[in-house]
């Protein structure tokens, strides 16, 4: 077995997506670094649609972290963070951008480091976000715009079955109205600090295009989950979902999602397989292992173990599709006020993932548990218990999505092999 393969991309549209993103990063640099355009840094679970509708360039914190990790810079920046007295057990996915800024090393940082944004935007979904973004805003000389993350009184574990048209009921009117009020305040801030103006009709059009885009991705997810052997590698799934998501609603993103769906259909019809001797179907729970995406293929050749599922693609349907009902801001609020919770917290996370495991015929699940993440921000242990109760054995992956320190792929591959053997899956 080749225990150190690179990430394999089998679809033609994968190369097209990465090529588009490469060109986009260059254009983004020209706009915000060379051209000095006002831009925003924001968490993934914030209303990107507002920035897109106002044509304000956006750098997503998680994308920036993955970008730094892919360039093998995370170790350097976290060492700089520790030298300044910060703890070495920080939540690294959210703090790598801060670490890059505080390292203040233009020679190594992409673009020479981030310039000053007009705002940093984040939802207060865990204990450390407020600290990270307050420090980062201070270091960049800008302001932090926090969005609340209020608790739900009504908890519907089957949220994914009726989130498209019953979103006011599922996500609660009070929570949605609070998010709408905060988004209107955010719009005022953006209009005050830029030359852009908000037009609700543009948001309505954008939301309609997003529905078309997410519909294609949801269709592809259904096809992949229902097909044996798995026709599309999880690395292709991630790339062709996540890159369009950063540009959701754009003409390119809609067209690319359609192209991806069509290529999946072609592969299913032609009988293509990630691994022709597929023996076990695996589920990857958590963010991507961005510093070593080749790991996902390390078990295929010898063990016929194929990663069929990651959260990014199947999340498109239940969490992004919204019938706007003539209220685009409210429909958007229902998406944003729930995004982190349904993906990471019980009872939403565990119920959805058990349902997805059944839909895709999953034999075992690997669950990423980054060492520095706070227990309050994830329902990992309860999700593991729920999956095991449903007959899906689970293995915890003690690794970080962006920091490679302590990660030994070969050692972990052997651990997974022992887990699969112990579960009767080899």
C-alpha positions as CSV (number, residue, x, y, z in Angstrom):
1,X,0.0,0.0,0.0
2,X,1.2,3.5,-0.8
3,X,0.7,5.0,2.7
4,X,1.6,8.6,1.6
5,X,-0.6,9.4,-1.5
6,X,-1.4,12.9,-2.6
7,X,-5.0,14.0,-2.7
8,X,-6.5,12.5,-5.9
9,X,-8.9,14.5,-8.0
10,X,-10.7,12.4,-10.7
11,X,-13.2,14.9,-12.0
12,X,-12.5,17.4,-14.7
13,X,-14.6,20.0,-12.9
14,X,-12.2,19.7,-9.8
15,X,-9.3,21.2,-11.8
16,X,-11.7,23.8,-13.2
17,X,-12.7,24.8,-9.6
18,X,-9.2,25.0,-8.3
19,X,-8.2,27.0,-11.4
20,X,-11.0,29.4,-10.8
21,X,-10.1,29.8,-7.2
22,X,-6.5,30.4,-8.0
23,X,-7.5,33.2,-10.4
24,X,-9.9,34.6,-7.9
25,X,-7.3,34.8,-5.2
26,X,-5.1,36.8,-7.5
27,X,-8.0,39.1,-8.3
28,X,-8.9,39.4,-4.6
29,X,-5.3,40.4,-3.9
30,X,-5.4,43.0,-6.7
31,X,-8.6,44.5,-5.3
32,X,-7.8,44.6,-1.5
33,X,-4.0,44.8,-1.4
34,X,-3.0,46.6,-4.6
35,X,-6.3,48.5,-5.2
36,X,-7.1,49.3,-1.6
37,X,-10.8,48.4,-1.9
38,X,-12.8,48.1,1.4
39,X,-13.2,44.5,2.3
40,X,-14.4,42.3,5.2
41,X,-12.9,39.4,7.2
42,X,-15.7,37.1,8.5
43,X,-16.4,33.7,9.9
44,X,-17.9,31.0,7.7
45,X,-21.3,31.2,9.6
46,X,-21.9,34.8,9.0
47,X,-24.2,36.4,6.2
48,X,-21.8,36.3,3.3
49,X,-24.7,37.0,1.0
50,X,-24.9,40.6,2.3
51,X,-21.3,41.2,1.3
52,X,-21.8,39.6,-2.1
53,X,-25.0,41.6,-2.8
54,X,-23.1,44.8,-1.9
55,X,-20.0,43.7,-4.0
56,X,-17.8,44.0,-1.0
57,X,-14.8,41.6,-1.2
58,X,-14.8,39.0,1.5
59,X,-12.0,36.9,3.1
60,X,-13.5,34.1,5.1
61,X,-11.5,33.3,8.2
62,X,-11.7,29.5,7.7
63,X,-10.7,29.8,4.1
64,X,-7.7,32.0,5.0
65,X,-6.7,29.4,7.7
66,X,-6.9,26.5,5.2
67,X,-4.9,28.6,2.7
68,X,-2.2,29.2,5.3
69,X,-2.2,25.5,6.3
70,X,-1.9,24.4,2.6
71,X,1.2,26.5,2.3
72,X,2.6,24.8,5.4
73,X,2.8,28.0,7.4
74,X,0.7,27.1,10.5
75,X,3.6,25.8,12.6
76,X,5.5,29.0,12.1
77,X,2.6,31.2,13.0
78,X,1.5,29.3,16.1
79,X,5.1,29.4,17.4
80,X,5.0,33.2,17.0
81,X,1.7,33.2,18.9
82,X,3.2,31.3,21.8
83,X,6.3,33.5,21.9
84,X,3.9,36.4,22.5
85,X,2.5,34.6,25.6
86,X,-0.7,33.1,24.1
87,X,-1.6,29.5,25.2
88,X,-0.6,26.7,22.9
89,X,-4.0,25.0,23.2
90,X,-6.0,27.6,21.3
91,X,-8.7,26.7,18.9
92,X,-6.4,26.8,15.9
93,X,-8.9,26.8,13.0
94,X,-10.3,30.2,14.1
95,X,-7.0,31.7,15.5
96,X,-4.5,30.9,12.7
97,X,-5.4,34.2,10.9
98,X,-4.8,36.1,14.1
99,X,-1.5,34.2,14.5
100,X,-0.4,35.2,11.0
101,X,-1.2,38.9,11.7
102,X,0.6,38.9,15.1
103,X,3.6,37.2,13.6
104,X,4.0,40.3,11.5
105,X,6.3,38.6,9.0
106,X,5.5,40.0,5.5
107,X,8.3,37.9,4.0
108,X,6.4,34.6,4.7
109,X,2.8,35.7,4.8
110,X,0.7,35.5,1.6
111,X,0.2,39.0,0.2
112,X,2.6,40.2,2.8
113,X,-0.2,39.7,5.4
114,X,-3.7,41.0,5.4
115,X,-4.3,44.7,5.0
116,X,-6.8,46.5,7.2
117,X,-10.4,45.4,6.6
118,X,-13.4,47.7,7.3
119,X,-14.7,45.2,9.8
120,X,-14.2,41.7,11.3
121,X,-17.5,39.8,11.6
122,X,-18.3,36.7,13.7
123,X,-21.1,35.0,15.5
124,X,-20.5,34.4,19.2
125,X,-20.8,30.6,18.9
126,X,-18.2,29.6,21.5
127,X,-16.3,31.0,24.4
128,X,-13.1,32.1,22.5
129,X,-14.5,33.7,19.3
130,X,-15.0,37.1,21.0
131,X,-11.5,37.1,22.4
132,X,-9.9,36.0,19.1
133,X,-11.8,38.6,17.0
134,X,-11.4,41.4,19.5
135,X,-7.6,40.9,19.5
136,X,-7.5,40.5,15.7
137,X,-9.5,43.7,15.2
138,X,-7.1,45.6,17.5
139,X,-4.1,44.2,15.7
140,X,-5.5,45.2,12.3
141,X,-6.7,48.6,13.5
142,X,-10.4,48.0,12.7
143,X,-13.6,47.2,14.5
144,X,-15.2,43.9,15.4
145,X,-18.9,43.4,14.6
146,X,-20.3,40.5,16.7
147,X,-23.5,38.7,15.9
148,X,-25.4,37.0,18.7
149,X,-25.9,33.2,18.9
150,X,-29.0,32.9,21.2
151,X,-30.2,29.5,22.4
152,X,-33.2,27.6,21.0
153,X,-36.2,26.8,23.2
154,X,-37.6,24.6,20.5
155,X,-35.2,21.8,19.5
156,X,-36.2,19.8,16.4
157,X,-33.7,16.9,15.8
158,X,-35.3,16.4,12.4
159,X,-34.7,19.9,11.3
160,X,-33.2,18.7,8.0
161,X,-36.5,17.4,6.8
162,X,-38.4,20.7,6.7
163,X,-35.9,23.5,6.8
164,X,-36.6,24.7,3.2
165,X,-40.1,26.0,3.7
166,X,-40.8,25.8,7.4
167,X,-37.8,27.8,8.5
168,X,-39.6,30.3,10.7
169,X,-41.1,27.4,12.7
170,X,-37.9,25.4,12.9
171,X,-35.5,28.2,13.8
172,X,-37.9,30.3,15.9
173,X,-39.3,33.8,15.1
174,X,-37.5,35.5,17.9
175,X,-34.1,34.2,16.9
176,X,-34.7,35.1,13.2
177,X,-35.9,38.6,14.1
178,X,-32.8,39.3,16.2
179,X,-30.6,38.2,13.3
180,X,-32.5,40.4,10.9
181,X,-32.1,43.4,13.2
182,X,-28.3,42.7,13.6
183,X,-27.9,42.3,9.8
184,X,-29.6,45.7,9.2
185,X,-27.0,47.2,11.7
186,X,-24.3,45.4,9.8
187,X,-25.5,46.8,6.5
188,X,-25.5,50.4,8.0
189,X,-21.9,49.8,9.1
190,X,-20.9,48.6,5.6
191,X,-22.6,51.5,3.9
192,X,-20.9,53.9,6.3
193,X,-17.4,52.5,5.8
194,X,-17.6,51.9,2.1
195,X,-19.0,53.5,-1.1
196,X,-21.4,50.5,-1.6
197,X,-25.2,50.6,-1.0
198,X,-27.5,47.7,-0.1
199,X,-30.3,46.8,-2.5
200,X,-32.8,44.2,-1.2
201,X,-33.8,43.2,-4.8
202,X,-30.2,42.2,-5.4
203,X,-30.2,40.0,-2.3
204,X,-33.5,38.4,-3.5
205,X,-32.0,37.6,-6.8
206,X,-28.9,36.2,-5.2
207,X,-30.9,34.0,-2.9
208,X,-32.8,32.6,-5.9
209,X,-29.5,31.8,-7.6
210,X,-28.2,30.2,-4.4
211,X,-31.2,27.9,-4.3
212,X,-30.4,26.8,-7.9
213,X,-26.8,26.2,-7.0
214,X,-27.5,24.3,-3.8
215,X,-30.1,22.2,-5.5
216,X,-27.5,20.9,-7.9
217,X,-25.1,20.0,-5.1
218,X,-27.9,18.4,-3.1
219,X,-28.8,16.2,-6.1
220,X,-25.1,15.2,-6.5
221,X,-25.0,14.3,-2.8
222,X,-28.1,12.1,-3.2
223,X,-26.6,10.3,-6.2
224,X,-23.2,9.6,-4.5
225,X,-24.8,8.4,-1.3
226,X,-27.0,5.9,-3.2
227,X,-24.4,4.5,-5.5
228,X,-22.2,1.5,-4.7
229,X,-19.3,1.5,-5.2
230,X,-18.8,5.2,-4.4
231,X,-18.4,7.1,-7.7
232,X,-16.7,10.3,-6.5
233,X,-13.8,10.7,-4.1
234,X,-14.4,12.7,-1.0
235,X,-11.6,15.2,-2.0
236,X,-13.5,15.9,-5.2
237,X,-16.7,16.3,-3.2
238,X,-15.1,18.8,-0.9
239,X,-13.5,20.9,-3.6
240,X,-16.5,21.1,-5.9
241,X,-18.7,22.0,-2.9
242,X,-16.6,24.4,-0.9
243,X,-15.1,26.6,-3.7
244,X,-18.6,27.4,-5.1
245,X,-19.8,28.0,-1.6
246,X,-17.3,30.8,-1.1
247,X,-18.9,32.4,-4.2
248,X,-22.5,31.2,-3.7
249,X,-25.0,32.8,-6.0
250,X,-22.5,34.0,-8.5
251,X,-23.0,33.1,-12.2
252,X,-19.8,31.0,-12.0
253,X,-20.8,29.2,-8.8
254,X,-24.3,28.2,-10.2
255,X,-22.8,27.0,-13.5
256,X,-20.1,25.1,-11.7
257,X,-22.5,23.3,-9.4
258,X,-24.5,22.3,-12.5
259,X,-21.3,21.0,-14.2
260,X,-20.4,19.1,-11.0
261,X,-23.9,17.5,-10.8
262,X,-23.7,16.5,-14.5
263,X,-20.3,15.0,-14.1
264,X,-21.5,12.9,-11.1
265,X,-24.4,11.7,-13.2
266,X,-22.0,10.7,-16.0
267,X,-19.8,8.8,-13.6
268,X,-22.8,6.9,-12.0
269,X,-24.1,5.9,-15.4
270,X,-20.6,4.8,-16.6
271,X,-20.1,2.7,-13.4
272,X,-16.9,4.6,-12.4
273,X,-15.7,3.8,-8.8
274,X,-13.2,5.5,-6.4
275,X,-12.2,1.9,-5.5
276,X,-13.5,-1.0,-7.6
277,X,-13.1,-3.4,-4.6
278,X,-14.9,-1.2,-2.1
279,X,-15.5,-3.2,1.1
280,X,-16.3,-0.5,3.6
281,X,-17.8,3.0,3.4
282,X,-16.4,5.6,5.7
283,X,-17.8,8.9,7.1
284,X,-15.5,11.8,7.9
285,X,-17.1,14.0,10.6
286,X,-15.5,17.5,11.1
287,X,-13.7,20.0,9.1
288,X,-11.3,18.8,6.4
289,X,-7.8,17.7,7.2
290,X,-6.4,20.6,5.1
291,X,-2.7,20.1,5.8
292,X,-2.9,16.4,4.6
293,X,-5.9,15.8,2.3
294,X,-4.1,12.9,0.7
295,X,-4.9,10.9,3.9
296,X,-8.4,10.3,2.6
297,X,-7.0,7.9,-0.1
298,X,-4.6,6.0,2.1
299,X,-6.9,3.1,2.9
300,X,-8.4,2.4,-0.5
301,X,-5.8,0.2,-2.3
302,X,-5.3,-2.5,0.3
303,X,-8.4,-2.3,2.5
304,X,-11.1,-1.2,0.0
305,X,-12.0,1.4,2.6
306,X,-13.5,4.5,0.9
307,X,-14.5,7.9,2.4
308,X,-17.9,8.4,1.0
309,X,-19.2,11.3,3.2
310,X,-18.0,14.6,4.6
311,X,-20.2,17.3,5.9
312,X,-19.7,19.9,3.2
313,X,-21.7,18.5,0.3
314,X,-24.8,17.0,2.0
315,X,-25.1,20.1,4.1
316,X,-25.9,22.1,1.0
317,X,-29.5,21.0,0.7
318,X,-31.0,21.2,4.2
319,X,-29.0,24.2,5.4
320,X,-28.7,26.5,2.3
321,X,-31.9,25.9,0.4
322,X,-34.6,28.4,1.5
323,X,-37.9,29.3,0.1
324,X,-37.6,33.1,0.5
325,X,-41.4,33.8,0.8
326,X,-40.7,37.4,-0.3
327,X,-38.6,38.0,2.8
328,X,-35.0,37.4,1.7
329,X,-33.4,38.9,4.8
330,X,-35.5,36.7,7.1
331,X,-34.8,33.6,5.0
332,X,-31.1,34.4,5.1
333,X,-31.4,35.0,8.9
334,X,-32.8,31.5,9.3
335,X,-29.8,30.1,7.5
336,X,-27.2,32.0,9.5
337,X,-28.7,31.8,13.0
338,X,-28.6,28.0,12.8
339,X,-25.5,27.2,10.7
340,X,-23.0,26.4,13.4
341,X,-25.5,24.8,15.8
342,X,-27.0,22.2,13.4
343,X,-23.6,21.2,12.2
344,X,-21.8,20.9,15.5
345,X,-24.2,20.7,18.5
346,X,-26.8,18.2,19.8
347,X,-29.5,17.3,19.2
348,X,-29.2,18.6,15.6
349,X,-25.8,17.3,14.7
350,X,-26.2,13.8,16.0
351,X,-29.7,13.3,14.5
352,X,-28.6,14.5,11.1
353,X,-25.5,12.5,11.0
354,X,-27.2,9.3,12.0
355,X,-29.7,10.0,9.2
356,X,-26.9,10.6,6.7
357,X,-25.1,7.4,7.8
358,X,-28.2,5.4,7.0
359,X,-28.8,7.1,3.7
360,X,-25.2,6.5,2.5
361,X,-24.8,2.9,3.9
362,X,-21.9,4.0,6.1
363,X,-20.0,1.2,7.8
364,X,-17.8,3.3,10.1
365,X,-17.2,6.9,11.0
366,X,-14.0,8.8,11.8
367,X,-14.6,11.9,13.9
368,X,-12.1,14.8,14.0
369,X,-11.4,16.0,17.5
370,X,-8.8,18.9,17.4
371,X,-6.9,18.9,20.7
372,X,-7.4,22.7,21.4
373,X,-11.1,22.9,20.6
374,X,-13.4,23.7,23.5
375,X,-15.9,21.0,24.5
376,X,-18.7,23.6,24.5
377,X,-18.5,24.1,20.8
378,X,-19.1,20.6,19.6
379,X,-21.3,17.6,20.2
380,X,-18.7,15.1,19.1
381,X,-19.0,12.6,21.9
382,X,-22.8,12.6,21.8
383,X,-22.7,12.1,18.1
384,X,-20.3,9.2,18.4
385,X,-22.7,7.6,20.9
386,X,-25.7,8.1,18.6
387,X,-23.8,6.6,15.6
388,X,-22.7,3.6,17.7
389,X,-26.2,3.1,18.9
390,X,-27.3,3.0,15.3
391,X,-24.7,0.3,14.5
392,X,-21.9,2.6,13.1
393,X,-18.6,2.1,14.9
394,X,-16.6,5.3,15.4
395,X,-13.0,6.3,15.8
396,X,-11.8,9.6,17.2
397,X,-9.1,11.4,15.1
398,X,-6.9,13.4,17.5
399,X,-5.6,15.9,15.0
400,X,-6.1,19.5,14.0
401,X,-7.5,20.6,10.7
402,X,-4.8,23.3,10.0
403,X,-1.9,22.5,12.3
404,X,0.2,19.5,11.3
405,X,2.3,19.3,14.5
406,X,2.1,15.8,16.0
407,X,0.4,14.4,12.9
408,X,1.9,11.2,11.6
409,X,-0.1,9.9,8.6
410,X,1.5,6.5,8.5
411,X,1.0,5.9,12.2
412,X,-2.7,7.0,12.0
413,X,-3.3,4.8,8.9
414,X,-2.2,1.8,10.9
415,X,-4.5,2.9,13.8
416,X,-7.5,3.1,11.4
417,X,-6.6,-0.3,9.9
418,X,-6.7,-1.8,13.4
419,X,-10.0,-0.1,14.1
420,X,-11.5,-1.4,10.9
421,X,-10.2,-4.9,11.6
422,X,-11.6,-4.8,15.1
423,X,-15.0,-3.7,13.7
424,X,-15.0,-6.6,11.2
425,X,-14.6,-4.3,8.2
426,X,-11.4,-5.7,6.5
